[in-house]
């Protein structure tokens, strides 16, 4: 999928061969993205991010994860890795490409 909104935001998204998103329903409406990857290409800044999902769990009908991780590797004009850890209650912790940690409350669906 290619998304473009003027000159400031131009991205291409796709899943990757051999790493499909595996979603498991764990009872009722609870679900877990057990594994898989999404590739995001930033067409203006010329880098690619590969986001690998690991047991990202959603409770009930919530669209905000309660647990799990997303590990992202960057290549191109941006390099390094990031880890996003969902810690429950709508909270998350990001370890960025410099190894710095930030915690925050998610306010939008993820």
Secondary structure, 3 states (H helix, E strand, C coil): CEEECCCCCEEEEEEECCECCEEEEEECCEEEEEECEEEEEECCCCEEEEEEEEEEEECCCCCCCCEEEEEEEEEECCCEEEEEEEEECCEEEEECCCCCEEEEECCCCC
